[in-house]
Amino acid sequence: MGTDTVLTIGLILIIFSVPAFLSALSDSRSPRAASLCILLACGAIVWALHTKPGGYSFADIPEVVVEQLAKLVR
C-alpha cells in the first residue's frame, strides 16, 4: 500500500470520525471508538506525510485523493 493510499484512507477516516466524536459527546456517551478512529487516522496521515520522499504540499492533496478514488472506481 502506497503513501497516497494511506493518506487518502486517513483523510476519509478523519472525515467520518469527527462527527461521530461530536455526536458521542453531545449524547453524554464516551467517545471511545471515535477517539480510536481519530488516532488511527492521524497516525496514517502523519506516516504518509513523513514517508513520501519530498512530502506533500496542500495543493497536492486534492489531486492525490481524486487519483486514489479513481483507481478504486476503475
Predicted model as a PDB file, atoms N, CA, C, CB and O in Angstrom, pLDDT in the B-factor column:
MODEL        1                                                                  
ATOM      1  N   MET A   1       0.852  -1.169   0.000  1.00 78.00           N  
ATOM      2  CA  MET A   1       0.000   0.000   0.000  1.00 78.00           C  
ATOM      3  C   MET A   1       0.894   1.227   0.000  1.00 78.00           C  
ATOM      4  CB  MET A   1      -0.967   0.000   1.218  1.00 78.00           C  
ATOM      5  O   MET A   1       1.790   1.357   0.834  1.00 78.00           O  
ATOM      6  N   GLY A   2       0.647   2.112  -0.929  1.00 89.00           N  
ATOM      7  CA  GLY A   2       1.477   3.292  -1.076  1.00 89.00           C  
ATOM      8  C   GLY A   2       1.083   4.413  -0.141  1.00 89.00           C  
ATOM      9  O   GLY A   2       0.046   4.364   0.521  1.00 89.00           O  
ATOM     10  N   THR A   3       1.925   5.417  -0.100  1.00 93.00           N  
ATOM     11  CA  THR A   3       1.671   6.552   0.784  1.00 93.00           C  
ATOM     12  C   THR A   3       0.431   7.332   0.356  1.00 93.00           C  
ATOM     13  CB  THR A   3       2.883   7.476   0.813  1.00 93.00           C  
ATOM     14  O   THR A   3      -0.278   7.882   1.198  1.00 93.00           O  
ATOM     15  N   ASP A   4       0.170   7.383  -0.944  1.00 93.00           N  
ATOM     16  CA  ASP A   4      -1.034   8.082  -1.415  1.00 93.00           C  
ATOM     17  C   ASP A   4      -2.293   7.397  -0.895  1.00 93.00           C  
ATOM     18  CB  ASP A   4      -1.061   8.139  -2.957  1.00 93.00           C  
ATOM     19  O   ASP A   4      -3.244   8.063  -0.484  1.00 93.00           O  
ATOM     20  N   THR A   5      -2.297   6.081  -0.913  1.00 94.00           N  
ATOM     21  CA  THR A   5      -3.443   5.316  -0.427  1.00 94.00           C  
ATOM     22  C   THR A   5      -3.634   5.500   1.068  1.00 94.00           C  
ATOM     23  CB  THR A   5      -3.274   3.839  -0.750  1.00 94.00           C  
ATOM     24  O   THR A   5      -4.759   5.676   1.536  1.00 94.00           O  
ATOM     25  N   VAL A   6      -2.541   5.461   1.817  1.00 95.00           N  
ATOM     26  CA  VAL A   6      -2.627   5.630   3.271  1.00 95.00           C  
ATOM     27  C   VAL A   6      -3.107   7.036   3.615  1.00 95.00           C  
ATOM     28  CB  VAL A   6      -1.260   5.355   3.933  1.00 95.00           C  
ATOM     29  O   VAL A   6      -3.900   7.208   4.541  1.00 95.00           O  
ATOM     30  N   LEU A   7      -2.643   8.028   2.891  1.00 95.00           N  
ATOM     31  CA  LEU A   7      -3.094   9.399   3.117  1.00 95.00           C  
ATOM     32  C   LEU A   7      -4.588   9.524   2.850  1.00 95.00           C  
ATOM     33  CB  LEU A   7      -2.311  10.377   2.231  1.00 95.00           C  
ATOM     34  O   LEU A   7      -5.306  10.144   3.633  1.00 95.00           O  
ATOM     35  N   THR A   8      -5.055   8.951   1.769  1.00 95.00           N  
ATOM     36  CA  THR A   8      -6.473   9.009   1.423  1.00 95.00           C  
ATOM     37  C   THR A   8      -7.325   8.299   2.468  1.00 95.00           C  
ATOM     38  CB  THR A   8      -6.710   8.391   0.044  1.00 95.00           C  
ATOM     39  O   THR A   8      -8.371   8.813   2.864  1.00 95.00           O  
ATOM     40  N   ILE A   9      -6.893   7.133   2.917  1.00 95.00           N  
ATOM     41  CA  ILE A   9      -7.632   6.400   3.947  1.00 95.00           C  
ATOM     42  C   ILE A   9      -7.673   7.204   5.244  1.00 95.00           C  
ATOM     43  CB  ILE A   9      -6.992   5.016   4.194  1.00 95.00           C  
ATOM     44  O   ILE A   9      -8.713   7.275   5.899  1.00 95.00           O  
ATOM     45  N   GLY A  10      -6.558   7.803   5.613  1.00 96.00           N  
ATOM     46  CA  GLY A  10      -6.522   8.620   6.818  1.00 96.00           C  
ATOM     47  C   GLY A  10      -7.450   9.811   6.738  1.00 96.00           C  
ATOM     48  O   GLY A  10      -8.129  10.132   7.714  1.00 96.00           O  
ATOM     49  N   LEU A  11      -7.492  10.468   5.601  1.00 95.00           N  
ATOM     50  CA  LEU A  11      -8.378  11.631   5.439  1.00 95.00           C  
ATOM     51  C   LEU A  11      -9.847  11.229   5.485  1.00 95.00           C  
ATOM     52  CB  LEU A  11      -8.080  12.346   4.118  1.00 95.00           C  
ATOM     53  O   LEU A  11     -10.668  11.927   6.080  1.00 95.00           O  
ATOM     54  N   ILE A  12     -10.173  10.109   4.858  1.00 95.00           N  
ATOM     55  CA  ILE A  12     -11.556   9.637   4.879  1.00 95.00           C  
ATOM     56  C   ILE A  12     -11.961   9.223   6.292  1.00 95.00           C  
ATOM     57  CB  ILE A  12     -11.738   8.459   3.905  1.00 95.00           C  
ATOM     58  O   ILE A  12     -13.072   9.518   6.733  1.00 95.00           O  
ATOM     59  N   LEU A  13     -11.067   8.545   6.996  1.00 95.00           N  
ATOM     60  CA  LEU A  13     -11.368   8.154   8.377  1.00 95.00           C  
ATOM     61  C   LEU A  13     -11.607   9.356   9.270  1.00 95.00           C  
ATOM     62  CB  LEU A  13     -10.240   7.317   8.945  1.00 95.00           C  
ATOM     63  O   LEU A  13     -12.530   9.353  10.084  1.00 95.00           O  
ATOM     64  N   ILE A  14     -10.794  10.368   9.126  1.00 96.00           N  
ATOM     65  CA  ILE A  14     -10.958  11.537   9.998  1.00 96.00           C  
ATOM     66  C   ILE A  14     -12.222  12.315   9.648  1.00 96.00           C  
ATOM     67  CB  ILE A  14      -9.735  12.455   9.895  1.00 96.00           C  
ATOM     68  O   ILE A  14     -12.841  12.912  10.529  1.00 96.00           O  
ATOM     69  N   ILE A  15     -12.612  12.318   8.382  1.00 95.00           N  
ATOM     70  CA  ILE A  15     -13.847  12.993   7.983  1.00 95.00           C  
ATOM     71  C   ILE A  15     -15.057  12.319   8.632  1.00 95.00           C  
ATOM     72  CB  ILE A  15     -13.992  12.992   6.446  1.00 95.00           C  
ATOM     73  O   ILE A  15     -15.987  13.001   9.062  1.00 95.00           O  
ATOM     74  N   PHE A  16     -15.050  10.993   8.703  1.00 95.00           N  
ATOM     75  CA  PHE A  16     -16.185  10.284   9.282  1.00 95.00           C  
ATOM     76  C   PHE A  16     -16.131  10.192  10.803  1.00 95.00           C  
ATOM     77  CB  PHE A  16     -16.262   8.907   8.704  1.00 95.00           C  
ATOM     78  O   PHE A  16     -17.175  10.047  11.440  1.00 95.00           O  
ATOM     79  N   SER A  17     -14.957  10.272  11.397  1.00 95.00           N  
ATOM     80  CA  SER A  17     -14.863  10.072  12.839  1.00 95.00           C  
ATOM     81  C   SER A  17     -15.110  11.349  13.647  1.00 95.00           C  
ATOM     82  CB  SER A  17     -13.509   9.520  13.179  1.00 95.00           C  
ATOM     83  O   SER A  17     -15.527  11.262  14.802  1.00 95.00           O  
ATOM     84  N   VAL A  18     -14.869  12.507  13.086  1.00 93.00           N  
ATOM     85  CA  VAL A  18     -15.111  13.750  13.821  1.00 93.00           C  
ATOM     86  C   VAL A  18     -16.600  13.929  14.128  1.00 93.00           C  
ATOM     87  CB  VAL A  18     -14.589  14.954  13.020  1.00 93.00           C  
ATOM     88  O   VAL A  18     -16.924  14.265  15.267  1.00 93.00           O  
ATOM     89  N   PRO A  19     -17.526  13.726  13.185  1.00 94.00           N  
ATOM     90  CA  PRO A  19     -18.945  13.812  13.546  1.00 94.00           C  
ATOM     91  C   PRO A  19     -19.361  12.749  14.572  1.00 94.00           C  
ATOM     92  CB  PRO A  19     -19.802  13.675  12.295  1.00 94.00           C  
ATOM     93  O   PRO A  19     -20.194  13.017  15.438  1.00 94.00           O  
ATOM     94  N   ALA A  20     -18.787  11.551  14.478  1.00 94.00           N  
ATOM     95  CA  ALA A  20     -19.095  10.511  15.456  1.00 94.00           C  
ATOM     96  C   ALA A  20     -18.617  10.917  16.845  1.00 94.00           C  
ATOM     97  CB  ALA A  20     -18.455   9.178  15.044  1.00 94.00           C  
ATOM     98  O   ALA A  20     -19.296  10.662  17.840  1.00 94.00           O  
ATOM     99  N   PHE A  21     -17.461  11.541  16.910  1.00 94.00           N  
ATOM    100  CA  PHE A  21     -16.924  12.025  18.186  1.00 94.00           C  
ATOM    101  C   PHE A  21     -17.833  13.100  18.783  1.00 94.00           C  
ATOM    102  CB  PHE A  21     -15.497  12.580  17.995  1.00 94.00           C  
ATOM    103  O   PHE A  21     -18.169  13.051  19.966  1.00 94.00           O  
ATOM    104  N   LEU A  22     -18.223  14.058  17.967  1.00 95.00           N  
ATOM    105  CA  LEU A  22     -19.093  15.137  18.442  1.00 95.00           C  
ATOM    106  C   LEU A  22     -20.472  14.613  18.843  1.00 95.00           C  
ATOM    107  CB  LEU A  22     -19.239  16.211  17.361  1.00 95.00           C  
ATOM    108  O   LEU A  22     -21.063  15.095  19.809  1.00 95.00           O  
ATOM    109  N   SER A  23     -20.979  13.636  18.110  1.00 95.00           N  
ATOM    110  CA  SER A  23     -22.262  13.037  18.456  1.00 95.00           C  
ATOM    111  C   SER A  23     -22.202  12.325  19.796  1.00 95.00           C  
ATOM    112  CB  SER A  23     -22.699  12.067  17.374  1.00 95.00           C  
ATOM    113  O   SER A  23     -23.124  12.441  20.603  1.00 95.00           O  
ATOM    114  N   ALA A  24     -21.133  11.594  20.039  1.00 94.00           N  
ATOM    115  CA  ALA A  24     -20.986  10.902  21.320  1.00 94.00           C  
ATOM    116  C   ALA A  24     -20.885  11.904  22.465  1.00 94.00           C  
ATOM    117  CB  ALA A  24     -19.747   9.990  21.301  1.00 94.00           C  
ATOM    118  O   ALA A  24     -21.452  11.683  23.535  1.00 94.00           O  
ATOM    119  N   LEU A  25     -20.180  12.984  22.252  1.00 94.00           N  
ATOM    120  CA  LEU A  25     -20.076  13.999  23.302  1.00 94.00           C  
ATOM    121  C   LEU A  25     -21.421  14.671  23.580  1.00 94.00           C  
ATOM    122  CB  LEU A  25     -19.041  15.052  22.911  1.00 94.00           C  
ATOM    123  O   LEU A  25     -21.760  14.925  24.736  1.00 94.00           O  
ATOM    124  N   SER A  26     -22.175  14.956  22.542  1.00 95.00           N  
ATOM    125  CA  SER A  26     -23.463  15.630  22.740  1.00 95.00           C  
ATOM    126  C   SER A  26     -24.496  14.714  23.394  1.00 95.00           C  
ATOM    127  CB  SER A  26     -23.998  16.136  21.404  1.00 95.00           C  
ATOM    128  O   SER A  26     -25.416  15.200  24.052  1.00 95.00           O  
ATOM    129  N   ASP A  27     -24.360  13.392  23.225  1.00 93.00           N  
ATOM    130  CA  ASP A  27     -25.270  12.436  23.851  1.00 93.00           C  
ATOM    131  C   ASP A  27     -24.779  11.982  25.222  1.00 93.00           C  
ATOM    132  CB  ASP A  27     -25.454  11.234  22.952  1.00 93.00           C  
ATOM    133  O   ASP A  27     -25.364  11.079  25.820  1.00 93.00           O  
ATOM    134  N   SER A  28     -23.726  12.592  25.718  1.00 91.00           N  
ATOM    135  CA  SER A  28     -23.110  12.238  27.012  1.00 91.00           C  
ATOM    136  C   SER A  28     -22.655  10.788  27.056  1.00 91.00           C  
ATOM    137  CB  SER A  28     -24.091  12.494  28.149  1.00 91.00           C  
ATOM    138  O   SER A  28     -22.745  10.127  28.090  1.00 91.00           O  
ATOM    139  N   ARG A  29     -22.164  10.302  25.920  1.00 93.00           N  
ATOM    140  CA  ARG A  29     -21.581   8.959  25.856  1.00 93.00           C  
ATOM    141  C   ARG A  29     -20.069   9.094  25.761  1.00 93.00           C  
ATOM    142  CB  ARG A  29     -22.146   8.148  24.642  1.00 93.00           C  
ATOM    143  O   ARG A  29     -19.543  10.152  25.416  1.00 93.00           O  
ATOM    144  N   SER A  30     -19.393   8.020  26.070  1.00 92.00           N  
ATOM    145  CA  SER A  30     -17.943   8.014  25.960  1.00 92.00           C  
ATOM    146  C   SER A  30     -17.545   7.814  24.493  1.00 92.00           C  
ATOM    147  CB  SER A  30     -17.327   6.905  26.857  1.00 92.00           C  
ATOM    148  O   SER A  30     -17.971   6.839  23.875  1.00 92.00           O  
ATOM    149  N   PRO A  31     -16.753   8.700  23.937  1.00 92.00           N  
ATOM    150  CA  PRO A  31     -16.403   8.595  22.506  1.00 92.00           C  
ATOM    151  C   PRO A  31     -15.179   7.703  22.276  1.00 92.00           C  
ATOM    152  CB  PRO A  31     -16.135   9.992  21.925  1.00 92.00           C  
ATOM    153  O   PRO A  31     -14.224   8.127  21.626  1.00 92.00           O  
ATOM    154  N   ARG A  32     -15.194   6.479  22.799  1.00 93.00           N  
ATOM    155  CA  ARG A  32     -14.022   5.599  22.693  1.00 93.00           C  
ATOM    156  C   ARG A  32     -13.709   5.204  21.252  1.00 93.00           C  
ATOM    157  CB  ARG A  32     -14.240   4.347  23.520  1.00 93.00           C  
ATOM    158  O   ARG A  32     -12.576   5.354  20.796  1.00 93.00           O  
ATOM    159  N   ALA A  33     -14.711   4.703  20.539  1.00 93.00           N  
ATOM    160  CA  ALA A  33     -14.476   4.244  19.167  1.00 93.00           C  
ATOM    161  C   ALA A  33     -14.077   5.403  18.252  1.00 93.00           C  
ATOM    162  CB  ALA A  33     -15.730   3.551  18.616  1.00 93.00           C  
ATOM    163  O   ALA A  33     -13.178   5.267  17.422  1.00 93.00           O  
ATOM    164  N   ALA A  34     -14.745   6.528  18.409  1.00 93.00           N  
ATOM    165  CA  ALA A  34     -14.424   7.690  17.587  1.00 93.00           C  
ATOM    166  C   ALA A  34     -13.023   8.211  17.898  1.00 93.00           C  
ATOM    167  CB  ALA A  34     -15.459   8.799  17.802  1.00 93.00           C  
ATOM    168  O   ALA A  34     -12.298   8.630  16.996  1.00 93.00           O  
ATOM    169  N   SER A  35     -12.645   8.183  19.174  1.00 94.00           N  
ATOM    170  CA  SER A  35     -11.300   8.635  19.551  1.00 94.00           C  
ATOM    171  C   SER A  35     -10.231   7.723  18.965  1.00 94.00           C  
ATOM    172  CB  SER A  35     -11.159   8.690  21.078  1.00 94.00           C  
ATOM    173  O   SER A  35      -9.202   8.192  18.478  1.00 94.00           O  
ATOM    174  N   LEU A  36     -10.480   6.418  19.015  1.00 95.00           N  
ATOM    175  CA  LEU A  36      -9.536   5.466  18.432  1.00 95.00           C  
ATOM    176  C   LEU A  36      -9.423   5.669  16.929  1.00 95.00           C  
ATOM    177  CB  LEU A  36      -9.964   4.027  18.739  1.00 95.00           C  
ATOM    178  O   LEU A  36      -8.328   5.604  16.370  1.00 95.00           O  
ATOM    179  N   CYS A  37     -10.539   5.913  16.284  1.00 95.00           N  
ATOM    180  CA  CYS A  37     -10.540   6.146  14.839  1.00 95.00           C  
ATOM    181  C   CYS A  37      -9.786   7.427  14.488  1.00 95.00           C  
ATOM    182  CB  CYS A  37     -11.980   6.221  14.311  1.00 95.00           C  
ATOM    183  O   CYS A  37      -9.058   7.465  13.496  1.00 95.00           O  
ATOM    184  N   ILE A  38      -9.953   8.461  15.285  1.00 95.00           N  
ATOM    185  CA  ILE A  38      -9.231   9.716  15.052  1.00 95.00           C  
ATOM    186  C   ILE A  38      -7.735   9.503  15.231  1.00 95.00           C  
ATOM    187  CB  ILE A  38      -9.731  10.822  16.007  1.00 95.00           C  
ATOM    188  O   ILE A  38      -6.938  10.017  14.447  1.00 95.00           O  
ATOM    189  N   LEU A  39      -7.346   8.747  16.257  1.00 96.00           N  
ATOM    190  CA  LEU A  39      -5.919   8.463  16.470  1.00 96.00           C  
ATOM    191  C   LEU A  39      -5.327   7.669  15.313  1.00 96.00           C  
ATOM    192  CB  LEU A  39      -5.719   7.695  17.777  1.00 96.00           C  
ATOM    193  O   LEU A  39      -4.223   7.965  14.857  1.00 96.00           O  
ATOM    194  N   LEU A  40      -6.055   6.662  14.837  1.00 96.00           N  
ATOM    195  CA  LEU A  40      -5.571   5.877  13.700  1.00 96.00           C  
ATOM    196  C   LEU A  40      -5.470   6.731  12.439  1.00 96.00           C  
ATOM    197  CB  LEU A  40      -6.492   4.681  13.450  1.00 96.00           C  
ATOM    198  O   LEU A  40      -4.510   6.608  11.678  1.00 96.00           O  
ATOM    199  N   ALA A  41      -6.448   7.584  12.220  1.00 96.00           N  
ATOM    200  CA  ALA A  41      -6.434   8.456  11.043  1.00 96.00           C  
ATOM    201  C   ALA A  41      -5.264   9.429  11.098  1.00 96.00           C  
ATOM    202  CB  ALA A  41      -7.753   9.227  10.932  1.00 96.00           C  
ATOM    203  O   ALA A  41      -4.571   9.633  10.101  1.00 96.00           O  
ATOM    204  N   CYS A  42      -5.049  10.026  12.264  1.00 96.00           N  
ATOM    205  CA  CYS A  42      -3.921  10.958  12.403  1.00 96.00           C  
ATOM    206  C   CYS A  42      -2.589  10.233  12.225  1.00 96.00           C  
ATOM    207  CB  CYS A  42      -3.962  11.654  13.777  1.00 96.00           C  
ATOM    208  O   CYS A  42      -1.661  10.764  11.614  1.00 96.00           O  
ATOM    209  N   GLY A  43      -2.506   9.036  12.755  1.00 96.00           N  
ATOM    210  CA  GLY A  43      -1.287   8.247  12.573  1.00 96.00           C  
ATOM    211  C   GLY A  43      -1.029   7.918  11.114  1.00 96.00           C  
ATOM    212  O   GLY A  43       0.109   7.986  10.650  1.00 96.00           O  
ATOM    213  N   ALA A  44      -2.085   7.560  10.387  1.00 95.00           N  
ATOM    214  CA  ALA A  44      -1.937   7.259   8.963  1.00 95.00           C  
ATOM    215  C   ALA A  44      -1.515   8.492   8.176  1.00 95.00           C  
ATOM    216  CB  ALA A  44      -3.242   6.704   8.399  1.00 95.00           C  
ATOM    217  O   ALA A  44      -0.663   8.407   7.291  1.00 95.00           O  
ATOM    218  N   ILE A  45      -2.104   9.631   8.494  1.00 94.00           N  
ATOM    219  CA  ILE A  45      -1.758  10.865   7.789  1.00 94.00           C  
ATOM    220  C   ILE A  45      -0.310  11.261   8.069  1.00 94.00           C  
ATOM    221  CB  ILE A  45      -2.708  12.003   8.199  1.00 94.00           C  
ATOM    222  O   ILE A  45       0.433  11.606   7.150  1.00 94.00           O  
ATOM    223  N   VAL A  46       0.085  11.210   9.334  1.00 94.00           N  
ATOM    224  CA  VAL A  46       1.462  11.576   9.697  1.00 94.00           C  
ATOM    225  C   VAL A  46       2.451  10.614   9.054  1.00 94.00           C  
ATOM    226  CB  VAL A  46       1.643  11.579  11.234  1.00 94.00           C  
ATOM    227  O   VAL A  46       3.494  11.039   8.558  1.00 94.00           O  
ATOM    228  N   TRP A  47       2.135   9.318   9.059  1.00 95.00           N  
ATOM    229  CA  TRP A  47       3.032   8.337   8.449  1.00 95.00           C  
ATOM    230  C   TRP A  47       3.190   8.619   6.951  1.00 95.00           C  
ATOM    231  CB  TRP A  47       2.498   6.900   8.675  1.00 95.00           C  
ATOM    232  O   TRP A  47       4.302   8.572   6.424  1.00 95.00           O  
ATOM    233  N   ALA A  48       2.082   8.912   6.270  1.00 93.00           N  
ATOM    234  CA  ALA A  48       2.150   9.187   4.834  1.00 93.00           C  
ATOM    235  C   ALA A  48       2.936  10.463   4.547  1.00 93.00           C  
ATOM    236  CB  ALA A  48       0.741   9.301   4.250  1.00 93.00           C  
ATOM    237  O   ALA A  48       3.692  10.525   3.578  1.00 93.00           O  
ATOM    238  N   LEU A  49       2.757  11.484   5.391  1.00 91.00           N  
ATOM    239  CA  LEU A  49       3.476  12.742   5.176  1.00 91.00           C  
ATOM    240  C   LEU A  49       4.982  12.586   5.374  1.00 91.00           C  
ATOM    241  CB  LEU A  49       2.944  13.813   6.115  1.00 91.00           C  
ATOM    242  O   LEU A  49       5.772  13.214   4.669  1.00 91.00           O  
ATOM    243  N   HIS A  50       5.372  11.759   6.322  1.00 93.00           N  
ATOM    244  CA  HIS A  50       6.801  11.593   6.605  1.00 93.00           C  
ATOM    245  C   HIS A  50       7.472  10.545   5.730  1.00 93.00           C  
ATOM    246  CB  HIS A  50       6.992  11.226   8.048  1.00 93.00           C  
ATOM    247  O   HIS A  50       8.691  10.575   5.558  1.00 93.00           O  
ATOM    248  N   THR A  51       6.697   9.618   5.173  1.00 93.00           N  
ATOM    249  CA  THR A  51       7.283   8.535   4.391  1.00 93.00           C  
ATOM    250  C   THR A  51       7.516   8.924   2.935  1.00 93.00           C  
ATOM    251  CB  THR A  51       6.394   7.318   4.453  1.00 93.00           C  
ATOM    252  O   THR A  51       8.496   8.485   2.331  1.00 93.00           O  
ATOM    253  N   LYS A  52       6.639   9.736   2.364  1.00 90.00           N  
ATOM    254  CA  LYS A  52       6.776  10.092   0.950  1.00 90.00           C  
ATOM    255  C   LYS A  52       7.990  10.991   0.758  1.00 90.00           C  
ATOM    256  CB  LYS A  52       5.497  10.793   0.432  1.00 90.00           C  
ATOM    257  O   LYS A  52       8.132  12.008   1.438  1.00 90.00           O  
ATOM    258  N   PRO A  53       8.859  10.617  -0.164  1.00 88.00           N  
ATOM    259  CA  PRO A  53      10.006  11.476  -0.448  1.00 88.00           C  
ATOM    260  C   PRO A  53       9.545  12.821  -1.009  1.00 88.00           C  
ATOM    261  CB  PRO A  53      10.966  10.786  -1.435  1.00 88.00           C  
ATOM    262  O   PRO A  53       8.802  12.867  -1.989  1.00 88.00           O  
ATOM    263  N   GLY A  54       9.972  13.877  -0.404  1.00 86.00           N  
ATOM    264  CA  GLY A  54       9.565  15.211  -0.833  1.00 86.00           C  
ATOM    265  C   GLY A  54       8.301  15.698  -0.163  1.00 86.00           C  
ATOM    266  O   GLY A  54       8.003  16.892  -0.201  1.00 86.00           O  
ATOM    267  N   GLY A  55       7.556  14.805   0.446  1.00 83.00           N  
ATOM    268  CA  GLY A  55       6.343  15.174   1.167  1.00 83.00           C  
ATOM    269  C   GLY A  55       5.217  15.600   0.248  1.00 83.00           C  
ATOM    270  O   GLY A  55       5.295  15.445  -0.970  1.00 83.00           O  
ATOM    271  N   TYR A  56       4.178  16.134   0.846  1.00 89.00           N  
ATOM    272  CA  TYR A  56       3.020  16.634   0.122  1.00 89.00           C  
ATOM    273  C   TYR A  56       2.884  18.127   0.387  1.00 89.00           C  
ATOM    274  CB  TYR A  56       1.729  15.875   0.536  1.00 89.00           C  
ATOM    275  O   TYR A  56       3.210  18.606   1.474  1.00 89.00           O  
ATOM    276  N   SER A  57       2.408  18.848  -0.598  1.00 89.00           N  
ATOM    277  CA  SER A  57       2.014  20.231  -0.357  1.00 89.00           C  
ATOM    278  C   SER A  57       0.486  20.244  -0.269  1.00 89.00           C  
ATOM    279  CB  SER A  57       2.548  21.205  -1.496  1.00 89.00           C  
ATOM    280  O   SER A  57      -0.169  19.282  -0.670  1.00 89.00           O  
ATOM    281  N   PHE A  58      -0.074  21.323   0.249  1.00 90.00           N  
ATOM    282  CA  PHE A  58      -1.523  21.390   0.367  1.00 90.00           C  
ATOM    283  C   PHE A  58      -2.205  21.322  -0.989  1.00 90.00           C  
ATOM    284  CB  PHE A  58      -1.930  22.657   1.083  1.00 90.00           C  
ATOM    285  O   PHE A  58      -3.323  20.818  -1.095  1.00 90.00           O  
ATOM    286  N   ALA A  59      -1.558  21.812  -2.009  1.00 92.00           N  
ATOM    287  CA  ALA A  59      -2.141  21.783  -3.347  1.00 92.00           C  
ATOM    288  C   ALA A  59      -2.161  20.369  -3.936  1.00 92.00           C  
ATOM    289  CB  ALA A  59      -1.370  22.716  -4.269  1.00 92.00           C  
ATOM    290  O   ALA A  59      -2.979  20.076  -4.808  1.00 92.00           O  
ATOM    291  N   ASP A  60      -1.273  19.498  -3.469  1.00 90.00           N  
ATOM    292  CA  ASP A  60      -1.207  18.126  -3.983  1.00 90.00           C  
ATOM    293  C   ASP A  60      -2.280  17.220  -3.399  1.00 90.00           C  
ATOM    294  CB  ASP A  60       0.149  17.538  -3.699  1.00 90.00           C  
ATOM    295  O   ASP A  60      -2.658  16.236  -4.035  1.00 90.00           O  
ATOM    296  N   ILE A  61      -2.778  17.519  -2.218  1.00 92.00           N  
ATOM    297  CA  ILE A  61      -3.656  16.600  -1.502  1.00 92.00           C  
ATOM    298  C   ILE A  61      -4.969  16.335  -2.247  1.00 92.00           C  
ATOM    299  CB  ILE A  61      -3.954  17.149  -0.125  1.00 92.00           C  
ATOM    300  O   ILE A  61      -5.347  15.169  -2.361  1.00 92.00           O  
ATOM    301  N   PRO A  62      -5.686  17.337  -2.760  1.00 94.00           N  
ATOM    302  CA  PRO A  62      -6.921  17.013  -3.501  1.00 94.00           C  
ATOM    303  C   PRO A  62      -6.660  16.152  -4.733  1.00 94.00           C  
ATOM    304  CB  PRO A  62      -7.624  18.292  -3.925  1.00 94.00           C  
ATOM    305  O   PRO A  62      -7.449  15.262  -5.047  1.00 94.00           O  
ATOM    306  N   GLU A  63      -5.569  16.411  -5.422  1.00 95.00           N  
ATOM    307  CA  GLU A  63      -5.229  15.614  -6.603  1.00 95.00           C  
ATOM    308  C   GLU A  63      -4.952  14.164  -6.224  1.00 95.00           C  
ATOM    309  CB  GLU A  63      -4.012  16.211  -7.321  1.00 95.00           C  
ATOM    310  O   GLU A  63      -5.376  13.245  -6.925  1.00 95.00           O  
ATOM    311  N   VAL A  64      -4.246  13.956  -5.125  1.00 93.00           N  
ATOM    312  CA  VAL A  64      -3.930  12.604  -4.667  1.00 93.00           C  
ATOM    313  C   VAL A  64      -5.207  11.855  -4.297  1.00 93.00           C  
ATOM    314  CB  VAL A  64      -2.968  12.651  -3.462  1.00 93.00           C  
ATOM    315  O   VAL A  64      -5.366  10.683  -4.636  1.00 93.00           O  
ATOM    316  N   VAL A  65      -6.110  12.533  -3.604  1.00 94.00           N  
ATOM    317  CA  VAL A  65      -7.358  11.884  -3.188  1.00 94.00           C  
ATOM    318  C   VAL A  65      -8.195  11.512  -4.404  1.00 94.00           C  
ATOM    319  CB  VAL A  65      -8.166  12.804  -2.247  1.00 94.00           C  
ATOM    320  O   VAL A  65      -8.744  10.411  -4.462  1.00 94.00           O  
ATOM    321  N   VAL A  66      -8.299  12.405  -5.370  1.00 95.00           N  
ATOM    322  CA  VAL A  66      -9.074  12.112  -6.576  1.00 95.00           C  
ATOM    323  C   VAL A  66      -8.449  10.959  -7.352  1.00 95.00           C  
ATOM    324  CB  VAL A  66      -9.176  13.358  -7.469  1.00 95.00           C  
ATOM    325  O   VAL A  66      -9.173  10.106  -7.864  1.00 95.00           O  
ATOM    326  N   GLU A  67      -7.128  10.915  -7.449  1.00 95.00           N  
ATOM    327  CA  GLU A  67      -6.456   9.817  -8.148  1.00 95.00           C  
ATOM    328  C   GLU A  67      -6.737   8.483  -7.469  1.00 95.00           C  
ATOM    329  CB  GLU A  67      -4.944  10.065  -8.211  1.00 95.00           C  
ATOM    330  O   GLU A  67      -6.988   7.482  -8.140  1.00 95.00           O  
ATOM    331  N   GLN A  68      -6.695   8.468  -6.136  1.00 95.00           N  
ATOM    332  CA  GLN A  68      -6.922   7.221  -5.414  1.00 95.00           C  
ATOM    333  C   GLN A  68      -8.376   6.768  -5.533  1.00 95.00           C  
ATOM    334  CB  GLN A  68      -6.543   7.386  -3.942  1.00 95.00           C  
ATOM    335  O   GLN A  68      -8.641   5.573  -5.664  1.00 95.00           O  
ATOM    336  N   LEU A  69      -9.301   7.693  -5.490  1.00 93.00           N  
ATOM    337  CA  LEU A  69     -10.711   7.340  -5.674  1.00 93.00           C  
ATOM    338  C   LEU A  69     -10.975   6.871  -7.103  1.00 93.00           C  
ATOM    339  CB  LEU A  69     -11.613   8.540  -5.337  1.00 93.00           C  
ATOM    340  O   LEU A  69     -11.801   5.982  -7.312  1.00 93.00           O  
ATOM    341  N   ALA A  70     -10.293   7.447  -8.083  1.00 95.00           N  
ATOM    342  CA  ALA A  70     -10.442   6.997  -9.475  1.00 95.00           C  
ATOM    343  C   ALA A  70      -9.897   5.584  -9.637  1.00 95.00           C  
ATOM    344  CB  ALA A  70      -9.717   7.962 -10.443  1.00 95.00           C  
ATOM    345  O   ALA A  70     -10.472   4.783 -10.374  1.00 95.00           O  
ATOM    346  N   LYS A  71      -8.795   5.265  -8.959  1.00 93.00           N  
ATOM    347  CA  LYS A  71      -8.260   3.905  -9.008  1.00 93.00           C  
ATOM    348  C   LYS A  71      -9.242   2.914  -8.398  1.00 93.00           C  
ATOM    349  CB  LYS A  71      -6.913   3.831  -8.278  1.00 93.00           C  
ATOM    350  O   LYS A  71      -9.357   1.782  -8.869  1.00 93.00           O  
ATOM    351  N   LEU A  72      -9.947   3.333  -7.356  1.00 91.00           N  
ATOM    352  CA  LEU A  72     -10.919   2.470  -6.701  1.00 91.00           C  
ATOM    353  C   LEU A  72     -12.113   2.201  -7.613  1.00 91.00           C  
ATOM    354  CB  LEU A  72     -11.387   3.099  -5.388  1.00 91.00           C  
ATOM    355  O   LEU A  72     -12.636   1.087  -7.642  1.00 91.00           O  
ATOM    356  N   VAL A  73     -12.538   3.208  -8.349  1.00 94.00           N  
ATOM    357  CA  VAL A  73     -13.697   3.073  -9.221  1.00 94.00           C  
ATOM    358  C   VAL A  73     -13.360   2.237 -10.460  1.00 94.00           C  
ATOM    359  CB  VAL A  73     -14.209   4.457  -9.639  1.00 94.00           C  
ATOM    360  O   VAL A  73     -14.197   1.474 -10.944  1.00 94.00           O  
ATOM    361  N   ARG A  74     -12.139   2.381 -10.968  1.00 87.00           N  
ATOM    362  CA  ARG A  74     -11.759   1.631 -12.182  1.00 87.00           C  
ATOM    363  C   ARG A  74     -11.750   0.195 -11.952  1.00 87.00           C  
ATOM    364  CB  ARG A  74     -10.432   2.038 -12.683  1.00 87.00           C  
ATOM    365  O   ARG A  74     -11.454  -0.575 -12.866  1.00 87.00           O  
TER     366      ARG A  74                                                      
ENDMDL                                                                          
END                                                                             
